[in-house]
Amino acid sequence: KNLLTRPITRTDFFLAKCVTVLGIVAIFYLFLLYVSWTGALARGDLGPGWDDEQYLVHRSADEIAGHAWKAVLLSFPSFLAAGFLGLWVSNWTESSGYAVAIALVLYLLADFFVGMLNVRVQQKTFFYYGSYALEKLKDYAEGRSVLWNSEIDKGLLYLKVPLAYVAAFLPFAYGIFRARDIRS
């Protein structure tokens, strides 16, 4: 509330909130990757390629790294869309704590219900792509043959669908933010 008494426009303030969401999502995503990577290395749990009794994976380091980067790049936009869902919800409430709780519950409920739909319908939601990419990476690390869905790759659905959700959340969040009469 105090920031809104300063000589900045409400639009500038909202844009700063958007940049903050982008930064927070990136930081949490990188932290999640770091913790997962170090945890897997500490346990030696990176699949049969790391098992001294099985030698099922005969892939080059470049091939493995390329597959991992693809999974990371495919999953990040869906996490970004979830962050902007949180921005939309945060403009409804007065309290940051309530905003986080409500956004988390909405996300979990929506993810649960979307998970019960058929795959074609799931692909039209941003919830699908994070788990899709990370599941493919898990299969690859376990030595299974992994083929990416060519429709998702060619159509750039992993990018288009989450960004469409971001584009849908932004006007509503901005409208709510502009409509609220916030005074210090």
C-alpha positions, -999 to 999 in steps of 0.1 A, spaced: 0 0 0 29 24 8 44 19 -26 12 31 -43 16 65 -26 49 70 -44 51 88 -78 48 57 -100 19 47 -121 -2 17 -112 8 1 -145 45 4 -137 38 -11 -103 19 -40 -119 47 -46 -144 72 -47 -115 50 -74 -99 51 -93 -132 89 -91 -133 90 -102 -97 69 -133 -105 92 -141 -134 123 -138 -111 108 -158 -83 97 -186 -106 132 -187 -122 149 -188 -88 126 -215 -74 129 -235 -106 167 -233 -106 167 -242 -69 145 -272 -76 168 -284 -103 198 -279 -81 183 -298 -52 171 -326 -74 205 -329 -91 226 -329 -59 202 -353 -42 204 -377 -71 242 -375 -72 244 -380 -35 223 -411 -36 237 -424 -69 202 -425 -81 206 -414 -117 194 -447 -133 211 -477 -147 239 -456 -163 252 -451 -127 247 -486 -115 279 -506 -114 260 -539 -118 240 -530 -149 253 -514 -180 221 -508 -199 226 -472 -210 252 -466 -237 247 -430 -245 272 -401 -248 273 -374 -222 263 -349 -249 232 -369 -258 222 -372 -221 228 -335 -215 208 -325 -246 179 -346 -234 181 -331 -199 182 -295 -213 152 -302 -235 132 -315 -205 142 -284 -185 132 -260 -213 100 -278 -219 89 -278 -183 98 -242 -174 70 -224 -192 44 -244 -173 59 -234 -140 59 -198 -153 21 -201 -160 16 -214 -125 34 -183 -112 11 -160 -131 -19 -179 -118 -5 -169 -84 -2 -133 -95 -39 -133 -106 -50 -148 -72 -28 -124 -53 -47 -94 -67 -79 -108 -52 -67 -108 -16 -53 -84 9 -30 -109 25 0 -124 8 -3 -155 30 -39 -161 19 -29 -155 -17 -3 -182 -16 -26 -206 1 -55 -200 -23 -32 -202 -54 -17 -234 -42 -50 -250 -34 -64 -239 -68 -33 -252 -86 -35 -286 -68 -72 -290 -74 -70 -280 -111 -39 -303 -116 -58 -332 -100 -89 -327 -121 -69 -322 -153 -50 -354 -146 -83 -373 -149 -90 -360 -184 -78 -377 -216 -43 -368 -228 -56 -347 -257 -75 -324 -234 -46 -323 -209 -23 -310 -236 -45 -279 -238 -36 -270 -202 -3 -258 -188 -4 -284 -161 5 -312 -186 39 -300 -199 60 -299 -167 52 -334 -157 54 -346 -193 89 -333 -197 102 -345 -164 86 -380 -168 104 -383 -202 136 -373 -185 131 -399 -158 124 -426 -184 155 -416 -203 176 -417 -171 163 -452 -163 175 -465 -196 142 -467 -215 140 -456 -250 123 -422 -251 105 -406 -280 92 -371 -276 57 -365 -288 62 -350 -323 30 -330 -322 42 -312 -291 76 -306 -306 65 -294 -340 37 -272 -328 57 -258 -299 28 -267 -277 50 -268 -246 56 -231 -252 24 -219 -268 -1 -234 -243 16 -221 -210 22 -187 -226 -15 -185 -237 -24 -191 -201 0 -163 -190 -16 -141 -216 -51 -150 -202 -41 -145 -165 -25 -111 -171 -55 -90 -182 -77 -103 -154 -49 -97 -128 -43 -62 -142 -81 -55 -142 -85 -66 -106 -54 -46 -96 -66 -14 -113 -101 -18 -99 -91 -21 -63 -91 11 -43 -59 7 -24 -49 36 -1 -22 38 25 
